[in-house]
Amino acid sequence: MLRNGPASIETPPNETHVMRSRVGSPRRSDLRVVVGGGGTAGHIYPALAVAEVLRREDATPVPKVDQWPDDARASRASVGSATLFLHGTSRIDTEVFAHAGVAHQSLSMSQLRGVSAPRLALGGIRLLRAVTQASYAMGAFRPDACLVTGGYVSAPVVVAARLRRIPVVVFLPDVEPGMAVKTLAPLAARIAVSFPNTRHHWNHSRLVVTGYPVRPEFQSANRARGREAFRITPDRNVVMVMGGSSGARSINFAISDMLEPLLHHADVIHLCGEPDEPRLRSIRSGLGEHLRTRYHLFKYLHRGIADALAASDLVVCRAGASTLAELPMVGVPSILVPGSFAGGHQLHNASVLTEGGAAITVADDALIGTSRTDPNALWPVIQSLLQDPARLQGMRDASRRLARPEAAENIVSLLRSVAGKSG
């Protein structure tokens, strides 16, 4: 897909650069990348988007295997994949990689909780074991570069890569860096960031603005196809609610409080997650048939989520990093409800879309214990937008202007550069 990496990444590392990739004819990939990350969708999906670029460059199909071969003496010639994923053992890691069609291996590493001496000692033992596992896998795979996308599993992968003198690119999905990224930064050859706004929070000398890689399905999302899949006519308004993550339950409660009046204005595609599904199923069953057919309730949506977004006129969701990339790629307006967890980083994320005119931010506190008449609650904001098509169109246009479809290619170019393969 790419010819050479952008010239900007060859300039002295004392500035923050914004990459713009140059797309050329496809070629076989000679770049082998080990990827570390997991624990959340925001750490996994951008890495899969990068892997897809490498797969398209490579003439050899990616094998659908559950684990990397145990034999550390496996030769490069016996390996078909250009990418090896090293991830944790969390539920989302297990579910995603079981169906991702990429070479992968789990590391015996868990998030360290607590600061007591026994827990710290146990954490140190697990870290050492994970570093050993990662180093063993790299010895078999022999990568040219390492990409880490976040999560506790990134630490042993970076340490193992440095011990093997493999250049590391750290990817920051959020606007503001967390402690893990800041800790790993000194070990990185380059730090790829999603948004130029990151400079306001962390002006590191090795920053390169690449954008946030999104999966190909978001670049080919289709509004008509999405409407047909949910059997929604073109003349109906559609509001999509993303309440499936563990930290989004306040959104689910707010939507259930306003559900009937909302359904009089729009069809609702609601991803609610496992904890709230029984309660919301009960509410749905109590609706009249006319409204019940407008309420499309799912625990999760593993396929077709891009088309569902494209079918929507408005999205209500948290402000995770993946959201800030996927919504502009599809070009859909949003109401963002930043979570107050993890240091409040989502508030900074939300500013990317709100300052760009593509979203409105509603405080999470406004969703808790409020009534529909409260001016700070969610329902009046949804209602006012649905009744103002011109404003929605303006937000839709603004959203599209923020899209970075070349982000995955940018990161591949960056990996080529640090591996000395950009020529």
Secondary structure, 3 states (H helix, E strand, C coil): CECCCCHHHHCCCCCCEECCCCECCCCCCCCCEEEECCCCHHHHHHHHHHHHHHHHHCCCCCCCCCCCCCCCCCCHHHCCCCEEEEECCCHHHHHHHHHCCCEEEECCCCCCCCCCHHHHHHHHHHHHHHHHHHHHHHHHHCCCEEEECCCCCHHHHHHHHHHCCCCEEEEECCCCCCHHHHHHHHHCCEEEECCHHHHHCCCCCCEEECCCCCCHHHHCCCHHHHHHHHCCCCCCCEEEEECCCCCCHHHHHHHHHCHHHHHHHCEEEEECHHHHHHHHHHHHHCCCHHHHCCEEEECCCCCCHHHHHHHCCEEEECCCHHHHHHHHHHCCCEEECCCCCHHHHHHHHHHHHHHCCCEEECCHHHHCCCCCCCCCCHHHHHHHHHCCHHHHHHHHHHHHHCCCCCHHHHHHHHHHHHHCCCC
